[in-house]
Amino acid sequence: MTDIIKEKWNEILEFMKSDFEMTDIAFNTFLRPMKPLKRDGDRYIIAAADNSAIISIVKKKFEYVLPVAVKSVTGEEITP
């Protein structure tokens, strides 16, 4: 079985960039470093930048938006 979230990851990030009307700098700082790792039940493990401040911001700003972007792009449901 293929991992559609990994396959469509760049589309998911672009969806979030567009939805939030992010600048290239914000996109490259906060979203681009995120990488999909694996599914764990109905959750998906995402790696973020190795910086606690950035991780905190990413979690606060995108924790509930990412599942919407994933659903919109792939049809898959994940929970925050």
Distance bins in CASP14 RR format, pairs under 12 A and 6 or more apart:
PFRMAT RR
TARGET T0000
AUTHOR 0000-0000-0000
RMODE 2
METHOD distances of the structure
MODEL  1
1 7 0 0 0 0 0 1 0 0 0 0 0
1 39 0 0 0 0 0 1 0 0 0 0 0
1 76 0 0 0 0 0 1 0 0 0 0 0
2 8 0 0 0 0 0 1 0 0 0 0 0
2 39 0 0 0 0 0 1 0 0 0 0 0
2 74 0 0 0 0 0 1 0 0 0 0 0
2 76 0 0 0 0 0 1 0 0 0 0 0
3 9 0 0 0 0 1 0 0 0 0 0 0
3 36 1 0 0 1 0 0 0 0 0 0 0
3 37 0 0 0 0 0 1 0 0 0 0 0
3 38 0 0 0 0 1 0 0 0 0 0 0
3 39 1 0 0 1 0 0 0 0 0 0 0
3 44 0 0 0 0 1 0 0 0 0 0 0
3 45 0 0 0 0 0 1 0 0 0 0 0
3 70 0 0 0 0 0 1 0 0 0 0 0
3 74 0 0 0 0 1 0 0 0 0 0 0
3 76 0 0 0 0 1 0 0 0 0 0 0
3 78 0 0 0 0 0 1 0 0 0 0 0
4 11 0 0 0 0 0 1 0 0 0 0 0
4 12 0 0 0 0 1 0 0 0 0 0 0
4 36 0 0 0 0 0 1 0 0 0 0 0
4 39 0 0 0 0 0 1 0 0 0 0 0
4 44 0 0 0 0 0 1 0 0 0 0 0
4 70 0 0 0 0 1 0 0 0 0 0 0
4 71 0 0 0 0 0 1 0 0 0 0 0
4 73 0 0 0 0 1 0 0 0 0 0 0
4 74 1 0 1 0 0 0 0 0 0 0 0
4 75 1 0 0 1 0 0 0 0 0 0 0
4 76 1 0 0 1 0 0 0 0 0 0 0
4 77 0 0 0 0 0 1 0 0 0 0 0
4 78 0 0 0 0 0 1 0 0 0 0 0
5 11 0 0 0 0 0 1 0 0 0 0 0
5 12 1 0 0 1 0 0 0 0 0 0 0
5 13 0 0 0 0 0 1 0 0 0 0 0
5 34 0 0 0 0 0 1 0 0 0 0 0
5 35 0 0 0 0 0 1 0 0 0 0 0
5 36 1 0 1 0 0 0 0 0 0 0 0
5 37 0 0 0 0 1 0 0 0 0 0 0
5 38 0 0 0 0 1 0 0 0 0 0 0
5 39 1 0 0 1 0 0 0 0 0 0 0
5 43 0 0 0 0 0 1 0 0 0 0 0
5 44 1 0 0 1 0 0 0 0 0 0 0
5 45 0 0 0 0 0 1 0 0 0 0 0
5 46 0 0 0 0 1 0 0 0 0 0 0
5 66 0 0 0 0 0 1 0 0 0 0 0
5 67 0 0 0 0 0 1 0 0 0 0 0
5 69 0 0 0 0 0 1 0 0 0 0 0
5 70 1 0 0 1 0 0 0 0 0 0 0
5 71 0 0 0 0 0 1 0 0 0 0 0
5 73 0 0 0 0 1 0 0 0 0 0 0
5 74 1 0 1 0 0 0 0 0 0 0 0
5 75 0 0 0 0 1 0 0 0 0 0 0
5 76 1 0 0 1 0 0 0 0 0 0 0
5 77 0 0 0 0 0 1 0 0 0 0 0
5 78 1 0 0 1 0 0 0 0 0 0 0
6 12 0 0 0 0 1 0 0 0 0 0 0
6 35 0 0 0 0 1 0 0 0 0 0 0
6 36 1 0 1 0 0 0 0 0 0 0 0
6 37 0 0 0 0 1 0 0 0 0 0 0
6 38 0 0 0 0 1 0 0 0 0 0 0
6 39 0 0 0 0 1 0 0 0 0 0 0
6 44 0 0 0 0 1 0 0 0 0 0 0
6 45 0 0 0 0 0 1 0 0 0 0 0
6 46 0 0 0 0 0 1 0 0 0 0 0
6 47 0 0 0 0 0 1 0 0 0 0 0
6 70 0 0 0 0 0 1 0 0 0 0 0
6 74 0 0 0 0 0 1 0 0 0 0 0
6 76 0 0 0 0 0 1 0 0 0 0 0
7 36 0 0 0 0 1 0 0 0 0 0 0
7 70 0 0 0 0 0 1 0 0 0 0 0
7 73 0 0 0 0 0 1 0 0 0 0 0
7 74 0 0 0 0 1 0 0 0 0 0 0
7 76 0 0 0 0 0 1 0 0 0 0 0
8 14 0 0 0 0 1 0 0 0 0 0 0
8 15 0 0 0 0 1 0 0 0 0 0 0
8 36 0 0 0 0 1 0 0 0 0 0 0
8 69 0 0 0 0 1 0 0 0 0 0 0
8 70 0 0 0 0 1 0 0 0 0 0 0
8 71 0 0 0 0 0 1 0 0 0 0 0
8 72 0 0 0 0 0 1 0 0 0 0 0
8 73 1 0 1 0 0 0 0 0 0 0 0
8 74 1 0 1 0 0 0 0 0 0 0 0
8 75 0 0 0 0 1 0 0 0 0 0 0
8 76 0 0 0 0 1 0 0 0 0 0 0
9 15 0 0 0 0 0 1 0 0 0 0 0
9 16 0 0 0 0 0 1 0 0 0 0 0
9 31 0 0 0 0 0 1 0 0 0 0 0
9 32 0 0 0 0 0 1 0 0 0 0 0
9 34 0 0 0 0 1 0 0 0 0 0 0
9 35 1 0 0 1 0 0 0 0 0 0 0
9 36 1 0 1 0 0 0 0 0 0 0 0
9 37 0 0 0 0 0 1 0 0 0 0 0
9 44 0 0 0 0 0 1 0 0 0 0 0
9 46 0 0 0 0 1 0 0 0 0 0 0
9 47 0 0 0 0 0 1 0 0 0 0 0
9 66 0 0 0 0 0 1 0 0 0 0 0
9 69 0 0 0 0 0 1 0 0 0 0 0
9 70 0 0 0 0 1 0 0 0 0 0 0
9 73 0 0 0 0 1 0 0 0 0 0 0
9 74 0 0 0 0 1 0 0 0 0 0 0
9 76 0 0 0 0 0 1 0 0 0 0 0
10 16 0 0 0 0 0 1 0 0 0 0 0
10 17 0 0 0 0 0 1 0 0 0 0 0
10 27 0 0 0 0 0 1 0 0 0 0 0
10 31 0 0 0 0 0 1 0 0 0 0 0
10 32 0 0 0 0 1 0 0 0 0 0 0
10 34 0 0 0 0 0 1 0 0 0 0 0
10 35 0 0 0 0 0 1 0 0 0 0 0
10 36 0 0 0 0 0 1 0 0 0 0 0
10 69 0 0 0 0 0 1 0 0 0 0 0
10 73 0 0 0 0 1 0 0 0 0 0 0
11 17 0 0 0 0 0 1 0 0 0 0 0
11 18 0 0 0 0 0 1 0 0 0 0 0
11 36 0 0 0 0 0 1 0 0 0 0 0
11 69 0 0 0 0 1 0 0 0 0 0 0
11 70 0 0 0 0 1 0 0 0 0 0 0
11 72 0 0 0 0 1 0 0 0 0 0 0
11 73 1 0 1 0 0 0 0 0 0 0 0
11 74 0 0 0 0 1 0 0 0 0 0 0
11 75 0 0 0 0 0 1 0 0 0 0 0
12 18 0 0 0 0 0 1 0 0 0 0 0
12 19 0 0 0 0 0 1 0 0 0 0 0
12 31 0 0 0 0 1 0 0 0 0 0 0
12 32 0 0 0 0 0 1 0 0 0 0 0
12 34 0 0 0 0 1 0 0 0 0 0 0
12 35 0 0 0 0 0 1 0 0 0 0 0
12 36 0 0 0 0 1 0 0 0 0 0 0
12 44 0 0 0 0 0 1 0 0 0 0 0
12 46 0 0 0 0 0 1 0 0 0 0 0
12 62 0 0 0 0 0 1 0 0 0 0 0
12 65 0 0 0 0 0 1 0 0 0 0 0
12 66 1 0 0 1 0 0 0 0 0 0 0
12 67 0 0 0 0 0 1 0 0 0 0 0
12 68 0 0 0 0 0 1 0 0 0 0 0
12 69 1 0 1 0 0 0 0 0 0 0 0
12 70 1 0 1 0 0 0 0 0 0 0 0
12 71 0 0 0 0 1 0 0 0 0 0 0
12 72 0 0 0 0 1 0 0 0 0 0 0
12 73 1 0 1 0 0 0 0 0 0 0 0
12 74 1 0 0 1 0 0 0 0 0 0 0
12 75 0 0 0 0 0 1 0 0 0 0 0
12 76 0 0 0 0 1 0 0 0 0 0 0
12 78 0 0 0 0 0 1 0 0 0 0 0
13 19 0 0 0 0 0 1 0 0 0 0 0
13 20 0 0 0 0 0 1 0 0 0 0 0
13 22 0 0 0 0 1 0 0 0 0 0 0
13 27 1 0 0 1 0 0 0 0 0 0 0
13 28 0 0 0 0 0 1 0 0 0 0 0
13 30 0 0 0 0 0 1 0 0 0 0 0
13 31 1 0 1 0 0 0 0 0 0 0 0
13 32 1 0 0 1 0 0 0 0 0 0 0
13 33 0 0 0 0 0 1 0 0 0 0 0
13 34 1 0 0 1 0 0 0 0 0 0 0
13 35 0 0 0 0 0 1 0 0 0 0 0
13 36 0 0 0 0 1 0 0 0 0 0 0
13 46 0 0 0 0 0 1 0 0 0 0 0
13 58 0 0 0 0 0 1 0 0 0 0 0
13 62 0 0 0 0 0 1 0 0 0 0 0
13 65 0 0 0 0 0 1 0 0 0 0 0
13 66 0 0 0 0 1 0 0 0 0 0 0
13 69 1 0 0 1 0 0 0 0 0 0 0
13 70 0 0 0 0 0 1 0 0 0 0 0
13 73 0 0 0 0 1 0 0 0 0 0 0
14 20 0 0 0 0 0 1 0 0 0 0 0
14 22 0 0 0 0 0 1 0 0 0 0 0
14 24 0 0 0 0 0 1 0 0 0 0 0
14 27 0 0 0 0 1 0 0 0 0 0 0
14 31 0 0 0 0 1 0 0 0 0 0 0
14 32 0 0 0 0 0 1 0 0 0 0 0
14 69 0 0 0 0 1 0 0 0 0 0 0
14 72 0 0 0 0 0 1 0 0 0 0 0
14 73 0 0 0 0 1 0 0 0 0 0 0
15 22 0 0 0 0 0 1 0 0 0 0 0
15 27 0 0 0 0 0 1 0 0 0 0 0
15 31 0 0 0 0 0 1 0 0 0 0 0
15 62 0 0 0 0 0 1 0 0 0 0 0
15 65 0 0 0 0 1 0 0 0 0 0 0
15 66 0 0 0 0 1 0 0 0 0 0 0
15 67 0 0 0 0 0 1 0 0 0 0 0
15 68 0 0 0 0 1 0 0 0 0 0 0
15 69 1 0 1 0 0 0 0 0 0 0 0
15 70 0 0 0 0 1 0 0 0 0 0 0
15 71 0 0 0 0 0 1 0 0 0 0 0
15 72 1 0 1 0 0 0 0 0 0 0 0
15 73 1 0 1 0 0 0 0 0 0 0 0
15 74 0 0 0 0 0 1 0 0 0 0 0
15 75 0 0 0 0 0 1 0 0 0 0 0
16 22 1 0 0 1 0 0 0 0 0 0 0
16 26 0 0 0 0 0 1 0 0 0 0 0
16 27 0 0 0 0 1 0 0 0 0 0 0
16 30 0 0 0 0 1 0 0 0 0 0 0
16 31 1 0 1 0 0 0 0 0 0 0 0
16 32 0 0 0 0 0 1 0 0 0 0 0
16 34 0 0 0 0 1 0 0 0 0 0 0
16 46 0 0 0 0 0 1 0 0 0 0 0
16 58 0 0 0 0 0 1 0 0 0 0 0
16 61 0 0 0 0 1 0 0 0 0 0 0
16 62 1 0 0 1 0 0 0 0 0 0 0
16 63 0 0 0 0 0 1 0 0 0 0 0
16 64 0 0 0 0 0 1 0 0 0 0 0
16 65 1 0 0 1 0 0 0 0 0 0 0
16 66 1 0 0 1 0 0 0 0 0 0 0
16 67 0 0 0 0 0 1 0 0 0 0 0
16 68 0 0 0 0 1 0 0 0 0 0 0
16 69 1 0 1 0 0 0 0 0 0 0 0
16 70 0 0 0 0 1 0 0 0 0 0 0
16 72 0 0 0 0 1 0 0 0 0 0 0
16 73 0 0 0 0 1 0 0 0 0 0 0
17 23 0 0 0 0 1 0 0 0 0 0 0
17 24 0 0 0 0 1 0 0 0 0 0 0
17 25 0 0 0 0 0 1 0 0 0 0 0
17 26 0 0 0 0 1 0 0 0 0 0 0
17 27 1 0 1 0 0 0 0 0 0 0 0
17 28 0 0 0 0 1 0 0 0 0 0 0
17 29 0 0 0 0 0 1 0 0 0 0 0
17 30 0 0 0 0 1 0 0 0 0 0 0
17 31 1 0 0 1 0 0 0 0 0 0 0
17 32 0 0 0 0 1 0 0 0 0 0 0
17 34 0 0 0 0 0 1 0 0 0 0 0
17 62 0 0 0 0 0 1 0 0 0 0 0
17 65 0 0 0 0 0 1 0 0 0 0 0
17 69 0 0 0 0 1 0 0 0 0 0 0
18 27 0 0 0 0 1 0 0 0 0 0 0
18 31 0 0 0 0 0 1 0 0 0 0 0
18 65 0 0 0 0 0 1 0 0 0 0 0
18 69 0 0 0 0 1 0 0 0 0 0 0
18 72 0 0 0 0 0 1 0 0 0 0 0
18 73 0 0 0 0 0 1 0 0 0 0 0
19 27 0 0 0 0 0 1 0 0 0 0 0
19 31 0 0 0 0 0 1 0 0 0 0 0
19 61 0 0 0 0 0 1 0 0 0 0 0
19 62 0 0 0 0 0 1 0 0 0 0 0
19 65 1 0 0 1 0 0 0 0 0 0 0
19 66 0 0 0 0 0 1 0 0 0 0 0
19 68 0 0 0 0 1 0 0 0 0 0 0
19 69 1 0 0 1 0 0 0 0 0 0 0
19 72 0 0 0 0 1 0 0 0 0 0 0
19 73 0 0 0 0 0 1 0 0 0 0 0
20 26 0 0 0 0 1 0 0 0 0 0 0
20 27 0 0 0 0 1 0 0 0 0 0 0
20 30 0 0 0 0 1 0 0 0 0 0 0
20 31 0 0 0 0 1 0 0 0 0 0 0
20 61 0 0 0 0 1 0 0 0 0 0 0
20 62 0 0 0 0 1 0 0 0 0 0 0
20 65 1 0 0 1 0 0 0 0 0 0 0
20 66 0 0 0 0 0 1 0 0 0 0 0
20 68 0 0 0 0 0 1 0 0 0 0 0
20 69 0 0 0 0 1 0 0 0 0 0 0
21 27 0 0 0 0 0 1 0 0 0 0 0
22 28 0 0 0 0 1 0 0 0 0 0 0
22 29 0 0 0 0 1 0 0 0 0 0 0
22 30 1 0 0 1 0 0 0 0 0 0 0
22 31 1 0 0 1 0 0 0 0 0 0 0
22 32 0 0 0 0 0 1 0 0 0 0 0
22 61 0 0 0 0 1 0 0 0 0 0 0
22 62 0 0 0 0 0 1 0 0 0 0 0
22 65 0 0 0 0 0 1 0 0 0 0 0
23 29 0 0 0 0 1 0 0 0 0 0 0
23 30 0 0 0 0 0 1 0 0 0 0 0
23 31 0 0 0 0 0 1 0 0 0 0 0
24 30 0 0 0 0 0 1 0 0 0 0 0
24 31 0 0 0 0 0 1 0 0 0 0 0
24 32 0 0 0 0 1 0 0 0 0 0 0
25 31 0 0 0 0 0 1 0 0 0 0 0
25 32 0 0 0 0 0 1 0 0 0 0 0
26 32 0 0 0 0 1 0 0 0 0 0 0
26 33 0 0 0 0 0 1 0 0 0 0 0
26 54 0 0 0 0 0 1 0 0 0 0 0
26 57 0 0 0 0 1 0 0 0 0 0 0
26 58 0 0 0 0 0 1 0 0 0 0 0
26 61 0 0 0 0 1 0 0 0 0 0 0
26 62 0 0 0 0 0 1 0 0 0 0 0
27 33 0 0 0 0 0 1 0 0 0 0 0
27 34 0 0 0 0 0 1 0 0 0 0 0
27 58 0 0 0 0 0 1 0 0 0 0 0
27 61 0 0 0 0 0 1 0 0 0 0 0
27 62 0 0 0 0 0 1 0 0 0 0 0
28 34 0 0 0 0 0 1 0 0 0 0 0
28 49 0 0 0 0 0 1 0 0 0 0 0
28 54 0 0 0 0 0 1 0 0 0 0 0
29 48 0 0 0 0 0 1 0 0 0 0 0
29 49 1 0 0 1 0 0 0 0 0 0 0
29 51 0 0 0 0 1 0 0 0 0 0 0
29 53 0 0 0 0 0 1 0 0 0 0 0
29 54 1 0 0 1 0 0 0 0 0 0 0
29 55 0 0 0 0 0 1 0 0 0 0 0
29 57 0 0 0 0 1 0 0 0 0 0 0
29 58 0 0 0 0 1 0 0 0 0 0 0
29 61 0 0 0 0 0 1 0 0 0 0 0
30 48 0 0 0 0 1 0 0 0 0 0 0
30 49 1 0 0 1 0 0 0 0 0 0 0
30 51 0 0 0 0 0 1 0 0 0 0 0
30 53 0 0 0 0 0 1 0 0 0 0 0
30 54 1 0 0 1 0 0 0 0 0 0 0
30 55 0 0 0 0 1 0 0 0 0 0 0
30 56 0 0 0 0 0 1 0 0 0 0 0
30 57 1 0 0 1 0 0 0 0 0 0 0
30 58 1 0 1 0 0 0 0 0 0 0 0
30 59 0 0 0 0 0 1 0 0 0 0 0
30 60 0 0 0 0 0 1 0 0 0 0 0
30 61 1 0 0 1 0 0 0 0 0 0 0
30 62 1 0 0 1 0 0 0 0 0 0 0
30 65 0 0 0 0 0 1 0 0 0 0 0
30 66 0 0 0 0 0 1 0 0 0 0 0
31 46 0 0 0 0 0 1 0 0 0 0 0
31 48 0 0 0 0 1 0 0 0 0 0 0
31 49 0 0 0 0 1 0 0 0 0 0 0
31 54 0 0 0 0 0 1 0 0 0 0 0
31 57 0 0 0 0 0 1 0 0 0 0 0
31 58 1 0 0 1 0 0 0 0 0 0 0
31 61 0 0 0 0 1 0 0 0 0 0 0
31 62 1 0 0 1 0 0 0 0 0 0 0
31 65 0 0 0 0 0 1 0 0 0 0 0
31 66 0 0 0 0 1 0 0 0 0 0 0
31 69 0 0 0 0 1 0 0 0 0 0 0
32 48 0 0 0 0 0 1 0 0 0 0 0
32 49 0 0 0 0 1 0 0 0 0 0 0
32 54 0 0 0 0 0 1 0 0 0 0 0
32 58 0 0 0 0 0 1 0 0 0 0 0
33 46 0 0 0 0 0 1 0 0 0 0 0
33 47 0 0 0 0 1 0 0 0 0 0 0
33 48 1 0 0 1 0 0 0 0 0 0 0
33 49 1 0 1 0 0 0 0 0 0 0 0
33 50 0 0 0 0 1 0 0 0 0 0 0
33 51 0 0 0 0 1 0 0 0 0 0 0
33 54 1 0 0 1 0 0 0 0 0 0 0
33 55 0 0 0 0 1 0 0 0 0 0 0
33 57 0 0 0 0 0 1 0 0 0 0 0
33 58 0 0 0 0 1 0 0 0 0 0 0
33 62 0 0 0 0 0 1 0 0 0 0 0
34 44 0 0 0 0 0 1 0 0 0 0 0
34 45 0 0 0 0 0 1 0 0 0 0 0
34 46 1 0 1 0 0 0 0 0 0 0 0
34 47 1 0 0 1 0 0 0 0 0 0 0
34 48 1 0 1 0 0 0 0 0 0 0 0
34 49 1 0 0 1 0 0 0 0 0 0 0
34 50 0 0 0 0 0 1 0 0 0 0 0
34 54 0 0 0 0 1 0 0 0 0 0 0
34 55 0 0 0 0 1 0 0 0 0 0 0
34 57 0 0 0 0 0 1 0 0 0 0 0
34 58 1 0 0 1 0 0 0 0 0 0 0
34 59 0 0 0 0 0 1 0 0 0 0 0
34 61 0 0 0 0 0 1 0 0 0 0 0
34 62 0 0 0 0 1 0 0 0 0 0 0
34 63 0 0 0 0 0 1 0 0 0 0 0
34 65 0 0 0 0 0 1 0 0 0 0 0
34 66 0 0 0 0 1 0 0 0 0 0 0
34 69 0 0 0 0 0 1 0 0 0 0 0
34 70 0 0 0 0 0 1 0 0 0 0 0
35 44 0 0 0 0 0 1 0 0 0 0 0
35 45 0 0 0 0 1 0 0 0 0 0 0
35 46 1 0 0 1 0 0 0 0 0 0 0
35 47 1 0 1 0 0 0 0 0 0 0 0
35 48 0 0 0 0 1 0 0 0 0 0 0
35 49 0 0 0 0 1 0 0 0 0 0 0
35 50 0 0 0 0 0 1 0 0 0 0 0
35 58 0 0 0 0 0 1 0 0 0 0 0
36 43 0 0 0 0 0 1 0 0 0 0 0
36 44 1 0 0 1 0 0 0 0 0 0 0
36 45 1 0 0 1 0 0 0 0 0 0 0
36 46 1 0 1 0 0 0 0 0 0 0 0
36 47 1 0 0 1 0 0 0 0 0 0 0
36 48 0 0 0 0 0 1 0 0 0 0 0
36 66 0 0 0 0 1 0 0 0 0 0 0
36 69 0 0 0 0 0 1 0 0 0 0 0
36 70 0 0 0 0 1 0 0 0 0 0 0
36 74 0 0 0 0 0 1 0 0 0 0 0
36 76 0 0 0 0 0 1 0 0 0 0 0
36 78 0 0 0 0 0 1 0 0 0 0 0
37 43 0 0 0 0 0 1 0 0 0 0 0
37 44 1 0 0 1 0 0 0 0 0 0 0
37 45 1 0 1 0 0 0 0 0 0 0 0
37 46 1 0 0 1 0 0 0 0 0 0 0
37 47 1 0 1 0 0 0 0 0 0 0 0
37 48 0 0 0 0 0 1 0 0 0 0 0
38 44 1 0 0 1 0 0 0 0 0 0 0
38 45 1 0 1 0 0 0 0 0 0 0 0
38 46 0 0 0 0 1 0 0 0 0 0 0
38 47 0 0 0 0 0 1 0 0 0 0 0
38 78 0 0 0 0 0 1 0 0 0 0 0
39 45 1 0 0 1 0 0 0 0 0 0 0
39 46 0 0 0 0 0 1 0 0 0 0 0
39 70 0 0 0 0 0 1 0 0 0 0 0
39 74 0 0 0 0 0 1 0 0 0 0 0
39 76 0 0 0 0 1 0 0 0 0 0 0
39 77 0 0 0 0 0 1 0 0 0 0 0
39 78 1 0 0 1 0 0 0 0 0 0 0
39 79 0 0 0 0 0 1 0 0 0 0 0
40 46 0 0 0 0 0 1 0 0 0 0 0
40 78 0 0 0 0 1 0 0 0 0 0 0
40 79 0 0 0 0 0 1 0 0 0 0 0
41 76 0 0 0 0 0 1 0 0 0 0 0
41 77 0 0 0 0 0 1 0 0 0 0 0
41 78 0 0 0 0 1 0 0 0 0 0 0
41 79 0 0 0 0 1 0 0 0 0 0 0
42 67 0 0 0 0 1 0 0 0 0 0 0
42 70 0 0 0 0 0 1 0 0 0 0 0
42 71 0 0 0 0 0 1 0 0 0 0 0
42 76 0 0 0 0 1 0 0 0 0 0 0
42 77 1 0 0 1 0 0 0 0 0 0 0
42 78 1 0 0 1 0 0 0 0 0 0 0
42 79 1 0 1 0 0 0 0 0 0 0 0
42 80 0 0 0 0 0 1 0 0 0 0 0
43 63 0 0 0 0 0 1 0 0 0 0 0
43 66 0 0 0 0 0 1 0 0 0 0 0
43 67 0 0 0 0 1 0 0 0 0 0 0
43 70 0 0 0 0 0 1 0 0 0 0 0
43 76 0 0 0 0 0 1 0 0 0 0 0
43 77 0 0 0 0 0 1 0 0 0 0 0
43 78 1 0 0 1 0 0 0 0 0 0 0
43 79 1 0 1 0 0 0 0 0 0 0 0
43 80 0 0 0 0 1 0 0 0 0 0 0
44 63 0 0 0 0 0 1 0 0 0 0 0
44 66 0 0 0 0 1 0 0 0 0 0 0
44 67 0 0 0 0 1 0 0 0 0 0 0
44 69 0 0 0 0 0 1 0 0 0 0 0
44 70 1 0 0 1 0 0 0 0 0 0 0
44 71 0 0 0 0 0 1 0 0 0 0 0
44 74 0 0 0 0 0 1 0 0 0 0 0
44 76 0 0 0 0 1 0 0 0 0 0 0
44 77 0 0 0 0 0 1 0 0 0 0 0
44 78 1 0 1 0 0 0 0 0 0 0 0
44 79 0 0 0 0 1 0 0 0 0 0 0
44 80 0 0 0 0 1 0 0 0 0 0 0
45 66 0 0 0 0 0 1 0 0 0 0 0
45 78 0 0 0 0 0 1 0 0 0 0 0
46 55 0 0 0 0 0 1 0 0 0 0 0
46 58 0 0 0 0 1 0 0 0 0 0 0
46 59 0 0 0 0 1 0 0 0 0 0 0
46 62 0 0 0 0 1 0 0 0 0 0 0
46 63 0 0 0 0 1 0 0 0 0 0 0
46 66 1 0 0 1 0 0 0 0 0 0 0
46 67 0 0 0 0 0 1 0 0 0 0 0
46 69 0 0 0 0 0 1 0 0 0 0 0
46 70 0 0 0 0 0 1 0 0 0 0 0
46 78 0 0 0 0 1 0 0 0 0 0 0
46 80 0 0 0 0 0 1 0 0 0 0 0
47 54 0 0 0 0 0 1 0 0 0 0 0
47 55 0 0 0 0 1 0 0 0 0 0 0
47 58 0 0 0 0 0 1 0 0 0 0 0
48 54 1 0 0 1 0 0 0 0 0 0 0
48 55 1 0 1 0 0 0 0 0 0 0 0
48 56 0 0 0 0 1 0 0 0 0 0 0
48 57 0 0 0 0 1 0 0 0 0 0 0
48 58 1 0 1 0 0 0 0 0 0 0 0
48 59 1 0 0 1 0 0 0 0 0 0 0
48 60 0 0 0 0 0 1 0 0 0 0 0
48 61 0 0 0 0 0 1 0 0 0 0 0
48 62 0 0 0 0 1 0 0 0 0 0 0
48 63 0 0 0 0 0 1 0 0 0 0 0
48 66 0 0 0 0 0 1 0 0 0 0 0
49 55 1 0 0 1 0 0 0 0 0 0 0
49 56 0 0 0 0 0 1 0 0 0 0 0
49 57 0 0 0 0 1 0 0 0 0 0 0
49 58 1 0 0 1 0 0 0 0 0 0 0
49 59 0 0 0 0 0 1 0 0 0 0 0
50 58 0 0 0 0 0 1 0 0 0 0 0
51 57 0 0 0 0 1 0 0 0 0 0 0
51 58 0 0 0 0 1 0 0 0 0 0 0
52 58 0 0 0 0 0 1 0 0 0 0 0
52 59 0 0 0 0 0 1 0 0 0 0 0
53 59 0 0 0 0 0 1 0 0 0 0 0
53 60 0 0 0 0 0 1 0 0 0 0 0
54 60 0 0 0 0 0 1 0 0 0 0 0
54 61 0 0 0 0 0 1 0 0 0 0 0
54 62 0 0 0 0 0 1 0 0 0 0 0
55 61 0 0 0 0 0 1 0 0 0 0 0
55 62 0 0 0 0 0 1 0 0 0 0 0
55 63 0 0 0 0 0 1 0 0 0 0 0
56 62 0 0 0 0 0 1 0 0 0 0 0
56 63 0 0 0 0 0 1 0 0 0 0 0
57 63 0 0 0 0 0 1 0 0 0 0 0
58 64 0 0 0 0 0 1 0 0 0 0 0
58 65 0 0 0 0 0 1 0 0 0 0 0
58 66 0 0 0 0 1 0 0 0 0 0 0
58 80 0 0 0 0 0 1 0 0 0 0 0
59 65 0 0 0 0 0 1 0 0 0 0 0
59 66 0 0 0 0 1 0 0 0 0 0 0
59 80 0 0 0 0 1 0 0 0 0 0 0
60 80 0 0 0 0 0 1 0 0 0 0 0
61 80 0 0 0 0 0 1 0 0 0 0 0
62 68 0 0 0 0 1 0 0 0 0 0 0
62 69 0 0 0 0 1 0 0 0 0 0 0
62 70 0 0 0 0 0 1 0 0 0 0 0
62 80 0 0 0 0 1 0 0 0 0 0 0
63 69 0 0 0 0 0 1 0 0 0 0 0
63 78 0 0 0 0 0 1 0 0 0 0 0
63 79 0 0 0 0 0 1 0 0 0 0 0
63 80 1 0 1 0 0 0 0 0 0 0 0
64 70 0 0 0 0 0 1 0 0 0 0 0
64 71 0 0 0 0 0 1 0 0 0 0 0
64 78 0 0 0 0 0 1 0 0 0 0 0
64 79 0 0 0 0 1 0 0 0 0 0 0
64 80 1 0 1 0 0 0 0 0 0 0 0
65 71 0 0 0 0 0 1 0 0 0 0 0
65 72 0 0 0 0 0 1 0 0 0 0 0
65 78 0 0 0 0 0 1 0 0 0 0 0
65 80 0 0 0 0 1 0 0 0 0 0 0
66 72 0 0 0 0 0 1 0 0 0 0 0
66 73 0 0 0 0 0 1 0 0 0 0 0
66 74 0 0 0 0 0 1 0 0 0 0 0
66 76 0 0 0 0 0 1 0 0 0 0 0
66 77 0 0 0 0 0 1 0 0 0 0 0
66 78 1 0 0 1 0 0 0 0 0 0 0
66 79 0 0 0 0 0 1 0 0 0 0 0
66 80 1 0 0 1 0 0 0 0 0 0 0
67 73 0 0 0 0 0 1 0 0 0 0 0
67 74 0 0 0 0 0 1 0 0 0 0 0
67 75 0 0 0 0 0 1 0 0 0 0 0
67 76 0 0 0 0 1 0 0 0 0 0 0
67 77 1 0 0 1 0 0 0 0 0 0 0
67 78 1 0 1 0 0 0 0 0 0 0 0
67 79 1 0 0 1 0 0 0 0 0 0 0
67 80 1 0 1 0 0 0 0 0 0 0 0
68 74 0 0 0 0 0 1 0 0 0 0 0
68 75 0 0 0 0 0 1 0 0 0 0 0
68 76 0 0 0 0 0 1 0 0 0 0 0
68 77 0 0 0 0 0 1 0 0 0 0 0
68 78 0 0 0 0 1 0 0 0 0 0 0
68 79 0 0 0 0 0 1 0 0 0 0 0
68 80 0 0 0 0 1 0 0 0 0 0 0
69 75 0 0 0 0 0 1 0 0 0 0 0
69 76 0 0 0 0 0 1 0 0 0 0 0
69 77 0 0 0 0 0 1 0 0 0 0 0
69 78 0 0 0 0 1 0 0 0 0 0 0
69 80 0 0 0 0 0 1 0 0 0 0 0
70 76 1 0 1 0 0 0 0 0 0 0 0
70 77 1 0 0 1 0 0 0 0 0 0 0
70 78 1 0 1 0 0 0 0 0 0 0 0
70 79 0 0 0 0 0 1 0 0 0 0 0
70 80 0 0 0 0 0 1 0 0 0 0 0
71 77 1 0 1 0 0 0 0 0 0 0 0
71 78 1 0 0 1 0 0 0 0 0 0 0
71 79 0 0 0 0 0 1 0 0 0 0 0
71 80 0 0 0 0 0 1 0 0 0 0 0
72 78 0 0 0 0 0 1 0 0 0 0 0
END
